[in-house]
Amino acid sequence: MAAPPPAPPPTLKPEIGPDGLARDSPVIAYTEKVILEEQLQLKKYIQDNYSKIREVEKELENLTFEMKLTAGPKKAALEHLRKKIEMSTEKIRLAKVKEEQAKKAWEAAAQVVKDEEDAKQKLCDDLNHLVEESAATQYTRLEELKKRLESLNPSRASVDVSGVNTIQHATTTSVPHPPLLGSSKDLQSLKRREDHQTQEGGVV
């Protein structure tokens, strides 16, 4: 058979009043007192902090209202900046395209200049070559006329053509000016002398 439960401490035993009803236990009364004090402190804490909570709520409402007021302008400003950035990006792209086109045009122009310079140099070389050939031909003819004059008049001093030879040599190293203009005059003078001597021989 199980043992009976232990008896409660004397302090926790309910007091029986004259009417035969159990009175409140001192522990229950103390607990109720403590709970009541806690409730009073909690109410006081709530009252003390309620004003602070209301201030925070008011600030939050004001901030929300300000955000609503500025949301539109800020959104418009952000959209404006975004469009300007897009326009700047497009301008940069077009500028790069123009830069590339200008670079290609410059390279093409530089090539044209080089080709023209090469063509000019070739023409100068051809001209110098022709001058050399012409000078050599004139010198050969002058030598032939000299020999003919010497054969017609052996006692007459021969014409010195060393100066002409020097002029002809100089034409091989420069762009031609009429280098043999003096030689042409000499040829004409020699021809006139030859004709004059021929006429004198016929008269004698």
Secondary structure, 3 states (H helix, E strand, C coil): CCCCCCCCCHHHCCCECCCCCECCCHHHHHHHHHHHHHHHHHHHHHHHHHHHHHHHHHHHHHHHHHHHHHHHHHHHHHHHHHHHHHHHHHHHHHHHHHHHHHHHHHHHHHHHHHHHHHHHHHHHHHHHHHHHHHHHHHHHHHHHHHHHHHHHCCCCCCCCCHHHHHHHHHHHHCCCCCCCHHHHHHHHHHHHHHHHHHHHHHHC
